[in-house]
Amino acid sequence: MKTGRGPGSEKGAVLAMAVVLGGVLAILVTAVYVIFQSNSAHWRYTQNRARAEMAAEAGVSLAMHTLELESTVPAGSLPFSMPGDSAQWMSLPSGDRVWVVIDPSDQNDLPLRIGAVEIRARGMSRGVVQDVCVRACPEYPSMFALLTDAGVPPGLLEDGCRLGGALHSNGPVNFSSVSPDSSEDPWVASATTTTGGGFFFCDAGRCDEPHPEGSRVWVRPYMRLRQGRPYWSAAADSVSFRRLRDWFGGLDAQAFAQGSVIRGARRVLLDGDRVVWRDDPLETPDTLSLDGRSIVYLQSGFSPVYIKSVRQITSPLTLVSSGPLYIMGPISSSGASNGAPFAIVSLAGMWIAEDPDEVGTPDWNWPWNIDTNRHLTINAFVACPTGCLQAESPSSGSGGWALNLTGGLLEERMGAVGTPLSGYDLSVSWDEGYGSYHPPFFPCLERWRMTSWDGDPDYGERYMDENMF
């Protein structure tokens, strides 16, 4: 009797094993294929998602650049889409697409939020979409306590100087101190300059830090400034003073529309809710009511115009002079902090008039007389995009007079208002109200600050182009 397996049985076992192994191999191949396909799909999705996010970021950059080219912020508070080549979608060189919505803020009177916008961008790459949402706001000239083009020379930022607002200069900024400790060293809320300007210290030369090693100068508040941007930067973007000159020079059109262009005035009085002027001491004064008006334009050619206050300005106002402007007495306003931002702009420079009593020359009768041989207060934002604010005669007087500017100062270059033994000692105090309100028709600078970034915003059930800011 045979007990071993025959050849047929062995072949059957081998065949069964082959079938099993083949099935296992097929399962493995299928699994590998599925995993490969899944990984490939995930890789493609990840790649497309990254491309979509980059497209959205490109849309944000394009929106920021577009805003920086304009001297004004978008009008109104309703959102709008940037124009595209296919409905609202813009095609990018990469082949991807982006939809950009700019939503101006409904609450532009909040501190440091004037002109703010929310930029919402949706990028698309091969059917995958990704959103980016940022908030940004422009800088206005009136947001600076001191804004200069040519630089800040020695003599201002020294012991005892306290600049409560922001400082920016396209040119070099000089700091100095002779005090034995840092308690009286210059104090600035923030300070920025360009790489072509730089920070300079009286005993250490150029340095990008608020305290050079071994220097006796400590720019205060040192612990905040040493954090760098936005409090301290030696490589900030420059401010175009040419753009400012062109903008202010074109405001005569706004004044024409309001019926507030004044021609031929020699002396001007700011009298509360009106402007009074004369072109001759013997003629009857002319009067312009400020009711419903927010800009006054003095067309004087190359002739100087003398100006002072007899009552404070209580409503928002920008006064522009096309020619030289001479301050012949105090300038008074209720201030931006009280909802009345006031600016005086001269396109040909500004002077503190020499008092005739100092040199014994005749003058006009009160209240048209020049009254500057004493302490002076200017409660306004003073702008000289061409020239500077300076004393007509820095050597006049016995010295010790204070020139207190409450508001802010913009000038192409800094002029002399006095000497160590005569003239005025300039101090600038920033009116914090200019962080919430800018003077009428003031331009925004070509510098926008991004205040927040959300890489994956959740709009809930709302559409991207709805008014949400």
Secondary structure by P-SEA (a helix, b strand, c coil): ccccccaaaaaaaaaaaaaaaaaaaaaaaaaaaaaaaaaaaaaaaaaaaaaaaaaaaaaaaaaaaaaaaccccccccbbbbccccccccccccccbbbbbbbbcccccccccccbbbbbbbbbbcccbbbbbbbbbccccccccccccccccccccccccccccbbbbbccbbbbbbccccccccbbbcbbbbcccbbbbbcccccccccccccccccccccccccccccccccccccccaaaaaaaaaaaaaaaaaacccccccccccccccbbbbbcccccbbbbbbcccccbbbbbcccbbbbbbbcbbbcccbbbbbccbbbbccccccccccccbbbbbbbccccccccccccccccccccccccccccbbbbccccccccbbbbbcccccccccccccccccccccbbbbcccccccbbbbbbbccccccccccccccccbbbbccccccccccccccccccc
